[in-house]
């Protein structure tokens, strides 16, 4: 998932995510692919900011 590739509506939904699981559910619902690193971040309980900006 790359924040620049998301629509404004998807970005708003993303910022509403309270848990890493919410980010995973949103990605699945929106058909957005997550990188292996982002999936590891979700498993580690990181915030959506840490998940999306991993490695930046």
N, C-alpha and C positions, 0 to 999 in steps of 0.2 A: 504494500500500500504506500503510495507516494501522495503526500498531501496536495501537491500541485496538480495531480491528475483527478482529484475529487471535485465534484460539483459543489456549488455553494450549499445546496441542501444537504449533501453528504457531509460536508464540513460541520454544519450545524449539528447534525446527528452525532458526529464524532465528538464534538465538544460536550455533548450531553452525556456521554458515556461516563459512568461512575466507577466501573471496575474493568479490569482487563478482559473479563469474560464478555462484558458488553461490547468491547471493541471487536472481539472475535465474532460475536453474533451479528453485529452490524456488517462486518466484512462479508460474512456468508450471505446475509440477506441482500446485500447490494451487489454480490458477485465480484467482489474485489479480492484479488490475490494478496496474501501476506507472504513476506519473505521468511526464510528459515529463522533469521535473526529476530524478526518480529514475533514469530511463534514462540521462540525461546523467551522473549521478553514477557509475553502473555503468561507463559508457564511460571515465570519468576515473579509475577504479580506487579509488574511495573505499570505506571500511569500511561494514559493514552499518548501523552506528549513524548515520553521515553520510548514508547513502542513505535510511533510514527517517525520520530527523528533519530532513531537508532543509527549510529554511525555517521551522523551529520555534524 
